[in-house]
């Protein structure tokens, strides 16, 4: 009898792809169809024509503003970048010895790390998908190194984990044992023909073969008894030391711990195991742009108002040091200020455009770098880079440096938190934030407090020219306000990570700039 077949819809195919291959196959399929959220562009748009005789004023020397200015200048536009700070980069910052930061209502912090030590308190990693960011690291000859974003040897530590509470577990232990126990359960269900899904004899044989290898099951009875990849009780060595295998964690204990709250064997996109970072600090990218733009950037210049006419734009500015007021006139304006800041600036935008600017919130985000006089995580625990996962309130993630291996000192990311945690901790003084981070860290690493030397922290929602870590759109805002802002108004175009689906990433800022300069160039040459 001929088997009846029908074509699958894309939705059905994606559901099956997810069921068979997990998120990796799903995302690869979506990207192949142009439906994914990977960075879509690898090079700037190829624009024809010239911008000679036309001036563009760019507001903000963050990555979006500098990308736009750099590419527009290559087309012949006269470009002037207005930046309120004394340095370029926006949120692309690195704190090293001598770097100073004062939050709104807070005390001045000056970084006291030793020479060569730093913390990327803004963006800190570059996913391999973000070819737009990697394009400029190539263009500017910025050397990269691997950023260890996932380390099976790092600790998983939970305070509210039932029978596994307050235990230091290697991520490899959790991963191996959960896979093993689940594989055993599924294999025995297949063997006993208890699955709801209909499996052919060939499917059953192939699935059992997969589960046996994936879960390290004993072939004779399909039982999981541990695997050496989870670590050894006694490592093998020379002479008569064959090593002693470690015992797996119990399936019941793992389930009762609810370890899934902090750990997943498969990272969400784009949290790849391997990422990149510029050697010496993420601000090397910002410095690459600033070096090439040179005097086109006017530092210490705060935007006071934006006005436009059918023929051009007028930006009223204030010199931050002297308080002197002046005006900058141009044919076009590319505004790369965060919306959280732009909506506080006096402008003659329409009511509809102003409402759109107010429709997106910005994430409260906080980070702290802790300089340690000894790299105890390497020396005592053999952990080289990666994140310590924990459910401790207000900490979220502790991350270990991916550079300076086996040197004397290092800077640990003591917390990286968002939302209410970030708001609560930001109310503390810098010294209190450091004590909060150290008190948490010493629960996991006995040497934490003794090794601690000094700290540098930031609460991005309290930084004057940022007022938040990144834009957080909801569905209604994306549907109604987002298209309005993408279109710009009159002779003013906007750009930034907030005008992308890669919010919070440098690629979002860069690719937004690429898109918007293409639109500006088209308008300017209409």
C-alpha positions as CSV (number, residue, x, y, z in Angstrom):
1,X,0.0,0.0,0.0
2,X,1.4,3.4,-1.0
3,X,2.2,5.6,2.0
4,X,0.4,8.9,2.1
5,X,2.7,11.9,2.4
6,X,2.1,15.7,2.7
7,X,4.4,18.7,2.7
8,X,5.4,20.2,6.1
9,X,4.7,23.8,6.9
10,X,7.7,25.8,8.1
11,X,6.2,25.9,11.6
12,X,5.8,22.1,11.7
13,X,9.3,21.6,10.4
14,X,10.8,24.0,13.0
15,X,8.9,22.2,15.8
16,X,10.4,18.9,14.6
17,X,13.9,20.4,14.2
18,X,13.7,21.6,17.8
19,X,12.5,18.2,19.0
20,X,15.2,16.3,17.2
21,X,18.2,18.6,17.3
22,X,17.4,21.1,20.1
23,X,18.0,24.8,19.9
24,X,21.2,24.5,17.8
25,X,19.4,22.8,14.8
26,X,16.4,25.1,15.2
27,X,18.5,28.3,15.1
28,X,20.6,27.1,12.2
29,X,17.4,26.3,10.3
30,X,15.9,29.7,11.1
31,X,19.1,31.4,10.1
32,X,19.2,29.5,6.8
33,X,15.7,30.8,6.1
34,X,16.5,34.3,7.1
35,X,14.4,34.0,10.2
36,X,17.1,33.9,12.9
37,X,18.5,36.5,15.3
38,X,22.1,36.1,14.3
39,X,24.0,39.1,13.2
40,X,22.9,39.4,9.6
41,X,25.5,41.7,8.2
42,X,29.3,41.3,7.9
43,X,30.3,44.4,6.0
44,X,29.1,48.0,5.7
45,X,26.6,48.7,2.9
46,X,28.2,49.4,-0.5
47,X,26.9,53.0,-1.1
48,X,27.3,54.8,-4.4
49,X,27.4,58.5,-5.0
50,X,29.1,61.1,-2.9
51,X,28.3,63.1,0.3
52,X,30.6,66.0,-0.7
53,X,29.2,69.4,0.1
54,X,26.9,68.1,2.8
55,X,27.4,68.1,6.6
56,X,26.2,65.6,9.0
57,X,26.3,66.2,12.8
58,X,26.4,63.0,14.8
59,X,25.2,63.0,18.4
60,X,27.2,60.6,20.6
61,X,30.6,59.0,20.1
62,X,29.4,55.5,21.1
63,X,30.0,52.7,18.7
64,X,26.9,53.5,16.6
65,X,27.8,57.2,16.3
66,X,31.4,56.5,15.5
67,X,30.5,53.8,13.0
68,X,28.2,56.2,11.2
69,X,30.7,59.0,11.2
70,X,33.6,56.8,10.0
71,X,31.6,55.4,7.1
72,X,29.9,58.7,6.2
73,X,33.3,60.4,6.1
74,X,34.6,57.8,3.6
75,X,31.7,58.9,1.4
76,X,32.9,62.5,1.5
77,X,30.4,63.9,4.0
78,X,31.7,66.6,6.3
79,X,31.2,65.0,9.7
80,X,31.2,66.4,13.2
81,X,30.6,64.2,16.2
82,X,29.4,65.7,19.5
83,X,30.3,63.8,22.7
84,X,29.5,65.0,26.2
85,X,32.2,62.8,27.8
86,X,36.0,63.4,27.6
87,X,36.4,60.1,25.8
88,X,34.8,58.0,23.1
89,X,33.0,54.7,23.3
90,X,29.7,55.2,25.0
91,X,29.1,52.0,27.0
92,X,32.1,50.4,25.4
93,X,34.4,51.1,28.4
94,X,37.2,49.4,30.2
95,X,38.2,50.3,33.7
96,X,42.0,50.2,34.3
97,X,44.3,52.1,36.5
98,X,43.4,55.8,36.6
99,X,40.0,55.4,35.0
100,X,37.3,57.5,36.8
101,X,33.6,57.2,37.0
102,X,31.0,59.1,39.0
103,X,27.4,57.9,39.0
104,X,24.5,60.3,39.5
105,X,24.2,61.0,43.2
106,X,27.3,58.9,43.9
107,X,30.9,59.3,44.9
108,X,33.8,59.5,42.4
109,X,35.4,56.1,41.8
110,X,39.0,55.9,40.4
111,X,40.2,52.5,39.4
112,X,43.2,51.3,41.4
113,X,43.9,48.0,39.6
114,X,47.6,47.2,39.0
115,X,49.0,48.0,35.5
116,X,47.8,45.3,33.1
117,X,44.7,44.4,35.0
118,X,41.2,45.7,33.9
119,X,37.5,45.0,33.9
120,X,35.3,45.4,30.9
121,X,32.4,47.0,32.8
122,X,30.5,47.6,29.6
123,X,30.4,45.0,26.8
124,X,32.8,42.2,27.5
125,X,32.4,39.5,24.8
126,X,32.0,39.2,21.1
127,X,30.0,36.2,19.8
128,X,31.4,34.5,16.7
129,X,28.1,35.3,14.9
130,X,28.7,39.0,15.3
131,X,30.7,39.5,12.1
132,X,29.9,43.2,12.0
133,X,31.9,43.7,15.2
134,X,34.7,41.4,14.0
135,X,34.8,43.3,10.8
136,X,36.1,46.4,12.6
137,X,38.6,44.4,14.7
138,X,40.0,43.2,11.5
139,X,39.9,46.6,9.8
140,X,41.7,48.3,12.8
141,X,44.2,45.4,13.4
142,X,42.9,44.8,16.9
143,X,44.2,41.5,18.2
144,X,41.7,39.1,19.7
145,X,41.9,36.3,22.2
146,X,39.4,33.7,23.2
147,X,36.9,34.6,25.9
148,X,36.0,31.4,27.8
149,X,32.2,31.7,28.0
150,X,31.5,28.2,29.2
151,X,33.8,26.0,31.3
152,X,32.7,22.5,32.4
153,X,35.3,22.7,35.2
154,X,33.8,25.8,36.9
155,X,31.7,25.7,39.9
156,X,27.9,25.5,40.2
157,X,26.9,26.6,43.7
158,X,23.3,27.0,44.9
159,X,22.1,27.9,48.3
160,X,18.5,26.8,47.7
161,X,19.0,23.4,46.1
162,X,17.5,20.9,48.5
163,X,19.9,18.0,49.1
164,X,22.6,19.7,47.0
165,X,22.4,23.1,48.8
166,X,25.7,24.9,49.5
167,X,27.8,22.3,47.7
168,X,30.5,23.1,45.1
169,X,29.7,21.0,42.0
170,X,31.7,21.1,38.8
171,X,29.5,21.9,35.8
172,X,30.8,18.7,34.2
173,X,29.3,16.7,37.1
174,X,25.9,18.2,36.7
175,X,26.0,17.9,32.9
176,X,27.2,14.3,32.8
177,X,24.9,13.0,35.6
178,X,21.8,14.7,34.3
179,X,22.4,13.4,30.8
180,X,23.2,10.0,32.1
181,X,20.2,9.6,34.3
182,X,17.8,11.0,31.7
183,X,19.3,8.8,29.0
184,X,18.9,5.7,31.2
185,X,15.3,6.6,31.8
186,X,14.5,7.2,28.2
187,X,16.4,4.1,27.0
188,X,14.5,1.8,29.3
189,X,11.2,3.4,28.2
190,X,12.2,2.7,24.5
191,X,13.2,-0.8,25.4
192,X,9.9,-1.4,27.2
193,X,7.9,0.2,24.3
194,X,6.4,2.8,26.7
195,X,6.9,5.9,24.5
196,X,3.8,7.6,23.2
197,X,5.6,8.4,19.9
198,X,5.5,5.6,17.3
199,X,9.0,4.4,16.6
200,X,9.9,1.9,13.9
201,X,12.2,-1.0,14.9
202,X,15.1,0.8,13.1
203,X,14.3,4.1,15.0
204,X,14.3,2.2,18.3
205,X,17.7,0.6,17.5
206,X,19.2,3.9,16.4
207,X,17.8,5.8,19.4
208,X,19.1,3.2,21.9
209,X,22.5,3.3,20.3
210,X,22.5,7.1,20.6
211,X,21.4,7.1,24.2
212,X,24.0,4.5,25.1
213,X,26.8,6.7,23.8
214,X,25.3,10.1,24.9
215,X,24.5,8.9,28.4
216,X,27.5,6.6,28.9
217,X,25.1,3.7,29.6
218,X,26.3,0.2,30.2
219,X,25.5,-1.8,27.1
220,X,24.3,-4.9,29.0
221,X,21.6,-3.2,31.1
222,X,21.5,0.4,29.9
223,X,22.3,1.7,33.4
224,X,24.2,4.9,34.1
225,X,27.0,4.5,36.6
226,X,29.0,7.7,35.9
227,X,31.7,8.6,33.4
228,X,35.2,9.9,33.7
229,X,34.2,13.2,31.9
230,X,32.5,14.2,35.2
231,X,35.8,14.2,37.0
232,X,37.8,11.6,39.1
233,X,37.7,10.9,42.8
234,X,41.4,10.3,42.4
235,X,43.0,11.3,39.1
236,X,45.1,8.7,37.3
237,X,48.9,9.3,37.5
238,X,52.3,7.7,37.1
239,X,53.4,4.3,38.4
240,X,50.7,2.1,39.9
241,X,48.0,4.9,40.1
242,X,45.2,4.0,37.7
243,X,42.9,6.6,39.3
244,X,39.6,6.1,41.0
245,X,36.3,7.0,39.3
246,X,34.0,9.4,41.0
247,X,30.4,8.4,42.0
248,X,27.6,10.2,40.2
249,X,25.1,12.4,41.9
250,X,21.7,10.8,42.5
251,X,19.0,11.5,40.0
252,X,16.5,12.3,42.7
253,X,19.0,14.7,44.3
254,X,19.6,16.5,41.0
255,X,15.9,16.8,40.3
256,X,15.2,18.0,43.9
257,X,17.9,20.7,43.6
258,X,16.1,22.3,40.6
259,X,19.6,22.9,39.2
260,X,17.9,24.0,35.9
261,X,17.4,27.4,37.6
262,X,21.1,28.3,37.0
263,X,22.4,25.6,34.7
264,X,21.6,24.4,31.2
265,X,23.7,22.0,29.1
266,X,22.8,24.0,26.0
267,X,23.4,27.8,26.2
268,X,20.8,30.2,24.8
269,X,21.8,32.0,21.6
270,X,24.2,33.6,21.2
271,X,26.0,32.5,24.4
272,X,28.5,30.3,22.6
273,X,31.1,28.3,24.6
274,X,33.8,30.2,22.8
275,X,33.7,34.0,22.3
276,X,36.3,36.7,21.7
277,X,37.6,39.7,23.4
278,X,40.2,42.3,22.3
279,X,43.6,41.8,23.9
280,X,43.9,44.5,26.7
281,X,40.3,45.5,26.9
282,X,37.1,46.0,25.0
283,X,37.6,49.7,24.7
284,X,40.3,49.0,22.1
285,X,37.4,48.9,19.5
286,X,36.3,52.4,20.6
287,X,39.8,53.6,20.5
288,X,40.2,52.3,17.0
289,X,37.3,54.4,15.8
290,X,38.4,57.5,17.8
291,X,41.9,57.3,16.4
292,X,40.6,57.4,12.8
293,X,38.0,60.0,13.4
294,X,40.5,62.3,15.2
295,X,39.4,65.9,15.4
296,X,36.0,65.1,13.9
297,X,35.0,64.2,17.5
298,X,34.3,67.2,19.7
299,X,34.6,66.1,23.3
300,X,33.0,67.7,26.4
301,X,30.1,68.9,24.4
302,X,26.6,68.3,25.8
303,X,23.6,68.5,23.6
304,X,21.0,71.0,24.9
305,X,18.4,71.1,22.1
306,X,17.6,69.8,18.6
307,X,15.9,72.0,16.1
308,X,15.3,71.4,12.4
309,X,13.9,73.1,9.4
310,X,13.2,72.0,5.8
311,X,16.8,72.9,5.0
312,X,18.9,71.7,7.9
313,X,19.3,71.1,11.7
314,X,20.6,73.2,14.5
315,X,22.0,71.6,17.7
316,X,22.4,73.8,20.7
317,X,25.3,72.6,22.9
318,X,27.1,73.4,26.1
319,X,30.8,73.1,26.8
320,X,30.9,70.8,29.9
321,X,33.9,72.6,31.4
322,X,33.2,76.2,30.8
323,X,29.4,76.2,30.5
324,X,29.7,78.2,27.3
325,X,26.7,77.8,24.9
326,X,27.0,77.6,21.1
327,X,25.3,76.1,18.1
328,X,26.2,73.5,15.5
329,X,24.5,73.6,12.2
330,X,24.4,70.8,9.6
331,X,22.4,69.5,6.7
332,X,21.5,66.3,8.5
333,X,21.7,64.8,12.0
334,X,22.4,61.2,13.0
335,X,21.5,60.9,16.6
336,X,23.1,57.9,18.3
337,X,22.3,58.9,21.9
338,X,20.4,56.3,24.0
339,X,16.7,56.9,24.0
340,X,16.8,57.1,27.8
341,X,19.0,60.2,27.3
342,X,17.5,61.6,24.1
343,X,14.0,61.9,25.6
344,X,15.4,64.3,28.2
345,X,16.8,66.7,25.5
346,X,14.7,69.6,24.3
347,X,13.6,69.0,20.7
348,X,11.0,70.0,18.2
349,X,10.1,66.4,17.3
350,X,6.4,65.7,16.8
351,X,4.3,64.4,19.6
352,X,4.1,61.1,17.9
353,X,7.9,60.8,17.7
354,X,8.4,61.9,21.3
355,X,5.8,59.3,22.4
356,X,7.7,56.6,20.5
357,X,11.0,57.6,22.2
358,X,9.3,57.1,25.6
359,X,7.9,53.7,24.7
360,X,11.0,51.6,25.5
361,X,12.5,51.0,28.9
362,X,16.2,50.6,29.7
363,X,17.6,47.7,31.8
364,X,19.1,48.5,35.2
365,X,22.5,46.7,35.0
366,X,25.4,46.4,37.4
367,X,28.9,45.0,37.4
368,X,31.8,44.9,39.7
369,X,35.5,44.0,39.2
370,X,37.5,42.6,42.1
371,X,41.2,42.6,41.9
372,X,42.7,39.5,43.5
373,X,46.4,39.3,44.6
374,X,46.4,35.6,43.9
375,X,44.8,33.6,41.1
376,X,43.3,31.1,43.5
377,X,40.8,29.8,41.0
378,X,43.6,28.6,38.9
379,X,46.0,27.5,41.6
380,X,43.6,25.9,44.0
381,X,40.7,24.8,41.8
382,X,42.2,24.5,38.2
383,X,39.6,26.7,36.7
384,X,40.8,28.7,33.7
385,X,38.1,31.2,32.7
386,X,34.4,30.8,32.4
387,X,31.5,31.5,34.8
388,X,30.6,30.4,38.3
389,X,26.8,29.8,38.3
390,X,24.9,30.5,41.4
391,X,21.5,31.3,42.8
392,X,22.8,33.8,45.4
393,X,20.6,36.9,45.4
394,X,22.1,39.9,43.7
395,X,25.1,38.0,42.2
396,X,23.7,36.2,39.2
397,X,27.2,35.5,37.6
398,X,30.7,35.4,38.8
399,X,33.2,35.3,35.9
400,X,36.9,34.4,35.9
401,X,39.3,36.2,33.6
402,X,40.2,34.7,30.2
403,X,43.6,36.3,30.0
404,X,46.8,36.6,32.0
405,X,46.9,32.8,32.6
406,X,49.2,31.8,35.5
407,X,50.2,35.4,36.3
408,X,50.2,36.6,39.9
409,X,47.0,38.7,40.0
410,X,43.7,38.9,38.2
411,X,40.4,40.7,38.2
412,X,37.2,38.6,38.8
413,X,33.8,39.8,37.7
414,X,32.2,39.7,41.2
415,X,28.6,40.1,40.0
416,X,26.7,40.9,36.8
417,X,23.1,41.5,37.6
418,X,20.0,43.1,36.2
419,X,16.5,44.4,37.1
420,X,15.6,44.7,40.8
421,X,18.9,43.2,41.9
422,X,20.8,45.9,40.1
423,X,18.6,48.6,41.5
424,X,19.0,47.4,45.1
425,X,22.8,46.9,45.0
426,X,23.3,50.3,43.2
427,X,22.0,52.0,46.3
428,X,25.1,50.8,48.2
429,X,28.3,52.8,48.2
430,X,31.2,51.4,46.2
431,X,32.8,50.0,49.4
432,X,29.5,48.4,50.4
433,X,29.1,46.9,46.9
434,X,32.6,45.4,47.2
435,X,31.8,43.9,50.6
436,X,28.5,42.5,49.2
437,X,30.4,40.8,46.4
438,X,33.3,39.5,48.5
439,X,30.9,38.1,51.2
440,X,29.1,36.1,48.5
441,X,32.3,34.9,46.7
442,X,33.9,33.6,49.8
443,X,31.1,31.1,50.2
444,X,32.3,29.4,47.0
445,X,36.1,30.2,47.1
446,X,37.7,29.9,50.6
447,X,40.5,32.2,49.5
448,X,38.2,35.0,48.1
449,X,38.4,37.4,51.0
450,X,42.1,37.0,51.8
451,X,43.0,37.5,48.2
452,X,40.8,40.5,47.6
453,X,42.6,43.9,47.1
454,X,40.3,46.5,45.6
455,X,37.2,46.9,43.4
456,X,35.6,49.0,40.7
457,X,31.8,48.9,40.1
458,X,29.2,50.5,37.9
459,X,25.4,50.8,37.9
460,X,24.6,51.7,34.3
461,X,21.2,53.1,35.1
462,X,23.0,55.7,37.3
463,X,25.5,56.8,34.6
464,X,24.6,60.2,33.4
465,X,24.9,59.8,29.6
466,X,23.5,56.3,29.5
467,X,20.7,55.9,32.1
468,X,20.5,52.1,31.6
469,X,22.4,49.1,30.2
470,X,20.4,48.5,27.1
471,X,17.0,49.0,25.5
472,X,14.2,46.5,26.5
473,X,11.5,46.5,24.0
474,X,8.1,44.8,24.5
475,X,6.0,43.5,21.7
476,X,3.7,46.5,21.6
477,X,6.7,48.9,21.4
478,X,8.2,46.9,18.6
479,X,5.0,46.9,16.7
480,X,4.0,50.6,17.1
481,X,7.0,52.7,18.1
482,X,9.9,50.9,16.6
483,X,9.0,51.6,13.0
484,X,8.5,55.2,13.8
485,X,11.9,55.6,15.3
486,X,13.6,53.6,12.4
487,X,12.1,56.1,9.9
488,X,13.5,59.1,11.7
489,X,11.8,62.5,11.4
490,X,12.7,65.1,8.9
491,X,16.4,65.6,8.7
492,X,17.1,63.6,11.9
493,X,17.9,59.9,11.8
494,X,18.4,57.7,14.9
495,X,20.9,54.9,15.4
496,X,22.0,52.6,18.2
497,X,21.6,49.2,19.7
498,X,18.1,50.3,20.6
499,X,17.2,50.3,16.9
500,X,18.1,46.6,16.4
501,X,17.1,43.2,17.5
502,X,20.5,42.8,19.0
503,X,19.9,45.1,21.9
504,X,22.7,45.0,24.5
505,X,25.3,43.9,21.9
506,X,27.9,46.0,20.1
507,X,26.8,44.4,16.8
508,X,23.4,46.0,17.4
509,X,24.9,49.4,17.5
510,X,27.2,48.9,14.5
511,X,24.5,47.3,12.3
512,X,22.0,49.9,13.2
513,X,24.5,52.6,12.1
514,X,25.0,50.8,8.8
515,X,21.3,50.6,8.1
516,X,20.6,54.2,9.1
517,X,23.5,55.8,7.1
518,X,22.2,54.0,4.0
519,X,18.8,55.6,4.6
520,X,20.4,59.0,5.3
521,X,22.6,58.8,2.2
522,X,19.5,57.9,0.1
523,X,17.6,60.9,1.4
524,X,20.6,63.3,1.1
525,X,21.0,62.3,-2.6
526,X,17.3,62.2,-3.5
